């Protein structure tokens, strides 16, 4: 009835040429830079799909909280066997899919079997590799047996890749997503906007403050600024341009948030290719670069430096930013000793502002130390094929945005790092199977120190989460330990 | 005339065949893998293989090309790799946006350019001429995206008269027209600057001819001379430029659509190239080619209508 009335009012207002710009208080409009092509996180890795859909429209067995803790979701509780190989999940009896069909153990089995199948196109199929079998003990209990221990299993079960979908609607989820979450998909005008509405039947509906959430897709930073300033948007949680934030900081209508992400920005070196197979050359590069200059120039000071491959907000973080203090003269000597002074190194950079801007500064710093670095800007399709897949590069700059991704250094010589170190592989094996959190943190610290010592890459800074919010908007996550942001706790007064 | 039409039609088809071969070849030579772009950095090899199979990327190149051509001939442009919906559906969603913008931009361009151009010609050598020509020089020099940002700051951010961007479709005509005002102006101002100069010089040319002097001697009003005698005779070069400009307007929407975040074809082609979405890129480039070739074709036909002397030659 309430909705009906507001539609009538809108029609009336339009008919008489009144402008209806002030939306009802519980309608939130969020700006988003990246536009999705599909709305199914289980078949497409585009980050904005997770950003909008995961844990809002779709739900998973678990959910990860803002500080990175695993919490119950569709699974209300679980038991882990003594040997760490059998997980028994108790499922909620209060969930149903948005099309009205019931949620039970069969949906969990369907979703997992689909992700694990031979013809699966799940973008993170690797997280299902440890799973041996998924069985239903009854309609409300699912048992998952693992082949080997997996320290990140419960965390991974809270991702969009492991969203629980229904067999009836899975084929149309790319354009018309159906899940069990607190928000229902309403409409999508490709290229323009996507709208979610509150799911009144959700078990936590009482905790959901928003009636309607509209995402607007605006890729151009200047356009994004104008849209915020013109009050077309309530929030731009992933604001694309640090250089434009000052005007929002000065404007009392807005609040600027400086949070953290899981994205470590690295100056990656092709460890399989000379001269980067020489540890002294890699150490010289780490000595030549000046992180403060890079952060000031590329990120307008809005980022935290890192000395290894682990986020500074993480529990197991060790500060290793002083491992190679900037010393251009020393770097030059090291380059001379290694016989690489005067050689040309190519820096192939993907089209992200953090990368292209950092590249120019690094180029200047390397040149001061006697290295002729050439910057080549390439587009993303090229980067992912030539650099990532075919390892055809000297150096590149990239943010690794996945959580718990130190395992990248144990992916062997075929991974684009070209880094093959049995010691690191063994250490990661230990980390990823250590279920005791304290012991795991000790090992993660050891890993960070080892990677810094080996100077595998130039470790630059943690990618910040820069957000602009109107003051009325409350409860939005300020940091992003995962790719999604639940809207359940967000309100607009 | 029929020989002329036949020749143009053959040229039209040859252009389309050439375009289809070039786009297909370029998109395949270009480094990049659609499956990898979709599944991202954490994808496993078997998932990539499964998706490539799914998308038909494992079929031989020639089989894929001819399969595409055979489909296109019966109106089936295939399924988008990244959106996973029929390409025809994607284009149908976006075409109204881009066409509305291009047509509105063209109309506004004509209104501004003809008025300014004729005004400048009739005030040849006087301050009115200098000022309008200086402004048009400025218009040519200003990049469309920069002008767009200025318009947004003034009319959307400061004055709040119009939305800063977006387009929700024609279901709400008032909102749709409000959304189109700023992009249309941004598009038309730059184009009309070029056209105004062409109009002026072409009109000046005609004004020097004997029949204009005769008309003036006959005591016709200045207005009547300009709009009934000068303009129609000055149209041939104007129409040539307009034909080229319409093509430029359609492709120029790519920039404008980005600044005003409008869901049109320009943004779609940009996104599809980045995603290596071959079926979508192929169909869109063909569509743009058809629009450009058609615009040129229409210009050729208009010549015959405007200047009957050309009919004798064809």
Interface residues (C-beta under 8 A of the other chain):
Chain A: X14 X17 X35 X37 X38 X43 X44 X45 X46 X118 X119 X120 X121 X122 X123 X124 X125 X126 X129 X174 X175 X189 X190 X191 X192 X193 X216 X217 X218 X219 X220 X222 X223 X226 X227 X229 X230 X232 X379 X380 X381 X382 X384 X385 X386 X388 X389 X400 X402
Chain B: X30 X31 X32 X33 X36 X37 X38 X39 X40 X41 X42 X43 X44 X46 X47 X50 X51 X53 X54 X80 X82 X83 X84 X85 X90 X93 X94 X149 X152 X153 X156 X157 X160 X163 X164 X165 X166 X167 X168 X169 X172 X174 X175 X258 X259 X260 X261 X262 X263 X264 X267 X268 X271 X273 X274 X275 X276 X277
